């Protein structure tokens, strides 16, 4: 691939990176808005990961928060108990999440679990994670959580550098996603998301590809989750709860559009906006999540990216489908 | 010791009431209802509202149960229609997400409208002694009601024409349709019935201890676990699994602590899914 091809292929990513890099300038010195923007980056990266797991290989993981949380707790507890540097413990945490995700995927393929049963198994894991954190009080400090400030990650404790760390993480996830999707692996993902049996008959190793997607996705979830724990200053079960992570990510993915490159970024940004709008109403955010889920899944299944594409195709010059 | 066993059975029967609804809706409609616990809470809240109006406890409870049933029928006729347009895996997925959304809508509304709500029904007699064992009347009453409801359900499914039609749809939806059974109407009936049983479980929770608006997710999860362990298409399996898990939970939380007990419960459910996806009592698929 020549340099120009590469540029054309990744032009949209460059635009996104540039646009997001400018955000702190607009946020000015308000730590509040910068924090919201950083959170949006975290959710974007998580949604990219979920797109890989659920969008492309149809594995309904309902344990995103638990996976990210496992990585976070592993790295924080290791850093605390053994006085290790976060640079050592974060990869360990992310590795643990990768292994867990791969294990769920492998077992589900092996046992031929459908979407639903995988959903229930992973939901059960979410609850196990939650109860384990509450039960292992001497390590995790239960509901109150652990303070992660001063554990050796000074960079993440300042608002602006923290933002750019997460921007780098998001771009890394997006590049990993694009590299995967433009290789033979991506072809295999597309084939097996259409019809697994046919893909298998065409000589695609369905098991390997599903496990790969789950492992890469869980790795991204864990990596970002562990960084987030150090950024957030505190790691507690409520940070990585089902309602706090899984539902927003699911909504963001549907909002942006499954199986699209920039859908997760747009969706998570839109979701951050919506959440900011309903924040004054307190408890009502759960109600809004519910309505969003229902409306999105019944009426709006293609997502923002498809809609934008239609708008641009309708007004601009017609292009052939790539 | 025996008191723990009794507690476990009472809780287990209540779980079975919830889970059997999930089983029926799944078997008949092909939708895994993630808002089932919220139906229970809705029933309980309606009963409490009636109580607050000065209605006597028994009609208030019946009113709550009826309200849950009505909610079930409405949900089946409106929200789930898009899901019913598909079949198989696609319907399951859409149904799962729609009911998940519904559960948030109900939770959000109830938490917002009644933030400090709790339903507690009082029974006139606190406890009775049967065969030398003191038992709380509330637990005894809820168990008796649950057993009666299950007996009625079994009789209904086994001996009435509608019950037979329901079992035939669970076996094979297309085949049943070819025999002249209308799956859509039967489905609405069953969702209403299942929601009423959930409402009963909610009211029973108010009778046994107390019911809060935040308990919906917990009910759903426990009901789901029981339904899965019992085999999501088998009614007797669900009853057995509910009582079994109730007893395990009561003993485990008494001797090892609630968190670990719940982890054991969840692991047991996970293992069941992995080893016998068709459920404990089911015979093949």
Interface residues (C-beta under 8 A of the other chain):
Chain A: X60 X107 X111 X112 X113 X114 X115 X116 X117 X119 X120 X121 X123 X124 X125 X127 X128 X131 X132 X134 X135 X247 X250 X283 X284 X285 X286 X287 X288 X289 X290 X291 X292 X293 X294 X297 X298
Chain B: X32 X79 X82 X89 X92 X93 X94 X96 X97 X98 X100 X101 X102 X103 X104 X105 X106 X107 X108 X109 X111 X112 X115 X221 X224 X225 X228 X257 X259 X260 X262 X263 X266 X267 X269 X270 X273 X274 X277
